[in-house]
Amino acid sequence: MEIITTPQQMKDLSAARHAEGRVIALVPTMGYFHDGHLALMRMAAEAAELVVVSLFVNPIQFAPGEDLARYPSDLVRDRHLAETAGVDVLFVPTVAGMYPEEPRTRISVSGLTERLCGSSRPGHFDGVCTVVAKLFNLIQPDLAIFGRKDFQQLTVIRRMSADLNFNLKIISHPIVREDDGLAMSSRNSYLTPAERNVAPCLFRALQKAQRQVAAGEKDSATLRRKAEQLINSHEHTTIEYISIVDASTLVDQPVVGPDSLMALAVRVGSTRLIDNAFLMNGSG
């Protein structure tokens, strides 16, 4: 596995591999890999001839007071895990390399970023779109793989890619979960043992909503209220939002339909966790 640390080196290598006719897959990450990340990498290895994983904690998607300074990091461990997952290139740029000057350009996707996580993290998705667009421009991947846990991010990136005519395919991977249902996340490492025991209540709330829909309940307000009751019955939990939205537009749906997604964000202790699931087809 090759380690690349500068954008120009990454650009040159990608151009050379494209000239050889290689299909390139990109997996953008912020590091501190878990099995969810590795599943994306393995999917990329099955779909492409060259797998590039970017590892970059992007400062412009963090608001003041968020966890930029303490975001978990272990490059030695990450290098080993990436290599075992079939990664060919690990792109680990510095902040100065990615942003040699204070960036004055932001990419904003209106209509999809103002609600759900965007309502409490203004500017977050502008930072995500900007860094992902930079990665797409540098690497010119034929496909890029994102996890469905960050469903809003996936939806926003798909729209940005279509609007800006990026010549690549966006592929999603199902949420990878712990044995007790907790969606895998690098931020799970923040949880205390007591909080970790509570955290699977997010998934249980989603499962309960799916069962209610299967039994005939279609009223979104009722489903949200039941999910709130389940989560609030546990210590250490503070609900940020529970929404039922159309999966394509992320617009709230008063009545559950075939494309309805329940998405939620809950603080368990001080750790912000997100999760989601489709309500009618049982996925997630």
Secondary structure as UniProt FT lines:
FT   STRAND          2..4
FT   HELIX           7..19
FT   TURN            20..21
FT   STRAND          24..29
FT   HELIX           35..47
FT   STRAND          50..55
FT   HELIX           59..61
FT   TURN            64..65
FT   TURN            68..70
FT   HELIX           75..84
FT   TURN            85..86
FT   STRAND          89..91
FT   HELIX           95..98
FT   TURN            110..112
FT   HELIX           117..120
FT   TURN            122..123
FT   HELIX           124..139
FT   STRAND          143..147
FT   HELIX           148..150
FT   HELIX           151..163
FT   TURN            164..165
FT   STRAND          169..173
FT   TURN            179..180
FT   HELIX           186..190
FT   HELIX           193..198
FT   TURN            199..200
FT   HELIX           201..214
FT   TURN            215..216
FT   HELIX           220..232
FT   TURN            235..236
FT   STRAND          237..246
FT   TURN            247..249
FT   TURN            258..259
FT   STRAND          260..268
FT   TURN            269..270
FT   STRAND          271..278
//
